[in-house]
Amino acid sequence: MSINLRKTALFVLICACAISCGVNNKSQVDSSPNRKESVVEKLKELDYSPVEERISLYYKLKKEHSNTYDFRNELELTLYGYSLLWSGKTNESIAIFQLLSGEFPTSSNAYDCLGDAYLANSDSTLAMKNYKISLEMDPENFHAEDQILLIQFPDSIYPTSQEKFSQKFLVEEYKADLDELGQLLLKIHPNALKFISKEAFLKVVEAKKALINDQTTYGEFTWHCSEIVASVQCSHTSGGFYYENEMLPSDFRFPLQTHLIGGHLVVVDPLSNTGKVKVKDEIIRINGVSVSNLVSSIYPHISAQGLIQTTKRHVFNWWSTGMIAYALGLPEKYTVTLNGSDETIELDPIKSFTAPYDDPLHQCRGLCLEVRKDKTALLTIESFNYYPWNNLNFFEHFMDSTFKEISQKDIHDLIIDVRFNFGGSSESSIYLLRYLAKKPFVYYSRSEFEGKTQPLYGENEIQPFKNRYKGQLWFLIDGVGNSTTGHFMSLVKTWKLGTIVGEELGSNQFCSAGQKIRRLKNTKMLVFIADNTHESTATTLPDETGILPDYQISQSMEDYFERRDVVKEYALELIRKK
């Protein structure tokens, strides 16, 4: 797997439940079973020593402390090697990837990584050797295939996504790739037919094939593919419009930034059309198409879990300048009709634009604690993206200090805000739950993934912390909450830990996660497909809907423009009335 591709894979929304690995927790006594310490974290303690000493330590620990440290996590060792490579420590990365291939001799990825390191070290001979081993082990490893060709033909130039946007392939090539896409989804995704029948799924594929003609561009093809991918109703499959957005030229974009709320599409930034439209204008038609019909045609292209619609609205608002363009067939010009007027306004194109559009309420970037004077505190968790081999200890230390401060200041009501939280690691979710749970718990009812050899951390009983929080809890949720956030909130819901305020969560106890990356044969389009299943113990909840709040609260358009956080305000009002 290439460096760039690996970065792309990590950037895509990843459910943390796909990965099992432990880390030593120095701030609490962890009595939970099956949580081994991270051997890579131990190696990092010697990062300023020769790499040979780290490798010697690895083998020493494996021989003498195999029950203490986790030696089965290939991904952890892989990321360590790439962190060295990206830091310019090429020789050290080679040594770590040699260790990786020795520890995981049947892994195509290990030899692919070693090839990357040798190539970065200008050793094309050894790079070629390892890429060939990797490709022989996994004929679908297109990165190794590409690297071999680049070594053999160094002057070869692959088109960028922007260059491919207007490229046209043969009709039969497009259709073959659409068939391949459907087959890959059915083959790799363990729950591809959970929310759609096979007959209905194949009808979607055939419907997209029927739209292909001699004039179909690659950009239009990717839009057709997005509907096939979204039809399996899994938020962890494919790239969430990142790729389509990246290649879209600015002059093709819909040249107004809008916000959809309560079924109304309102201008929030005129961009290059100041003077023609203004902020708060409501659009009722674009190029003669009603907004309701346009949105209805876009939603089937947006990946979300089951029947959850709140996620689709948020995603549309982030990427609307691009999604509207694709849905209208990438027109050369745009016209709009505003509410209260029969006039058709022709818009000027924009010269440059960066998506996605950021929500103005999204202010905490990470972990935030606000202690109020009324014995109330607000804990914002913008992400659970804290992993044992990277930064889980930061999350743990933050939570330790947070709950210590909450205890010292005698906080009676704690609001936990998990809005805008795409998910992350199960370890961080479990750690927080240990401060909230009233009794021992099991996190997972099942975890199924390739290569699993023992119970995952969270499948056995976990003990709450002795200094757990005993005040009243309130939770704020929205349609962005994904992946591990769904696991977390499903347990909050079934354990009745507190009052939930907001809108339907974007996920629940059921999670198709992980990713296999495949490339279509003719167009070379990348597809990211979930390949495992993880489910919390909240199995009585429905799989097709998100976690539902006790109080359904959403912003009005007036609230949006005034930047009023009505969800937080409602929770605070409930506390005051209590």
Sequence and secondary structure as in RCSB ss.txt:
>XXXX:A:sequence
MSINLRKTALFVLICACAISCGVNNKSQVDSSPNRKESVVEKLKELDYSPVEERISLYYKLKKEHSNTYDFRNEL
ELTLYGYSLLWSGKTNESIAIFQLLSGEFPTSSNAYDCLGDAYLANSDSTLAMKNYKISLEMDPENFHAEDQILL
IQFPDSIYPTSQEKFSQKFLVEEYKADLDELGQLLLKIHPNALKFISKEAFLKVVEAKKALINDQTTYGEFTWHC
SEIVASVQCSHTSGGFYYENEMLPSDFRFPLQTHLIGGHLVVVDPLSNTGKVKVKDEIIRINGVSVSNLVSSIYP
HISAQGLIQTTKRHVFNWWSTGMIAYALGLPEKYTVTLNGSDETIELDPIKSFTAPYDDPLHQCRGLCLEVRKDK
TALLTIESFNYYPWNNLNFFEHFMDSTFKEISQKDIHDLIIDVRFNFGGSSESSIYLLRYLAKKPFVYYSRSEFE
GKTQPLYGENEIQPFKNRYKGQLWFLIDGVGNSTTGHFMSLVKTWKLGTIVGEELGSNQFCSAGQKIRRLKNTKM
LVFIADNTHESTATTLPDETGILPDYQISQSMEDYFERRDVVKEYALELIRKK
>XXXX:A:secstr
  HHHHHHHHHS   GGG       SSS    TT  EEHHHHHHTTTTS HHHHHHHHHHHHHH TTTEE   HH
HHHHHHHHHHHTT HHHHHHHHHHHHHHSTT HHHHHHHHHHHHHTT HHHHHHHHHHHHHH TT HHHHHHHHH
HHSTT     HHHHTT B  HHHHHHHHHHHHHHHHHH TTTTSSS HHHHHHHHHHHHHT  TT BHHHHHHHH
HHHHHTT  TTSS TTHHHHHH  GGGS SSEEEEETTEEEEEE GGGBTTB TT EEEEETTEEHHHHHHHHGG
GS  STT  HHHHHHHHHHHHHHHHHHTT  S  EEEETT   EEE    S    S   TT    SEEEEE TTS
EEEEEE  B   TTTTHHHHHHHHHHHHHHHHHTT SEEEEE TT   B HHHHHHHHHHH SS B  EEEEE T
T  S  TTSS B   TT   SEEEEEE TT  THHHHHHHHHHHHT EEEEES  S  SEEEE  EEEE TTT  
EEEE  EEEEES TTS SSS    SEE    HHHHHTT  HHHHHHHHHHHH 
